Amino acid sequence: MKSMNFSWNWSSPLRNSIWLPLLGYVNKKAKLYPELDTMTVEKGMVPQIAGKIAEKLWADVSLIDGYLAENNRLTEGEKDLLRSWKRAKTDNFIYERQLREGAVFINQAREVYIVKGTSLSFNVMLGGRPLPLALTATLLPFRDAVITDGIIGLMDISYGENMKRGFREIYNDAVKGNRLIRQL
């Protein structure tokens, strides 16, 4: 059983100027929650609702094009950032360790991502739970880094020493082979 944790792990100006309006647009177009006229933190964003709307967005990233076509108040930098989000990657990951430069996320294809929390480390965001953790996340390009959309689904799974050692080996092999993914 997966339980959802919700945290905005990036700066408020970006969250309020780009992410929440995009979720509001997707919600309106998909008619998921008609009672929501806009997505704002002040109105008490419900994690499950934000998660459902984000799922719709990541399942159909062409919604970003529609949002850009209808929204002329965005700067060129914001438009470029939104276009880059069409490369989003939603997957199940193992959060293996926290480095100074970001969290180590490993997917089933043994790809190793360095994921930054732009205002909080994932260790703080996820309550300091012991690692490794199984989670579902959507990775996004952000400047020269990888971040998440802020919606993290935690899976209630614990790992024995052999599995933990296997995750460490995947990470160490990626380091040795210069295969850490720092950009999407």
Disulfide bonds with the S-S distance in Angstrom:
none
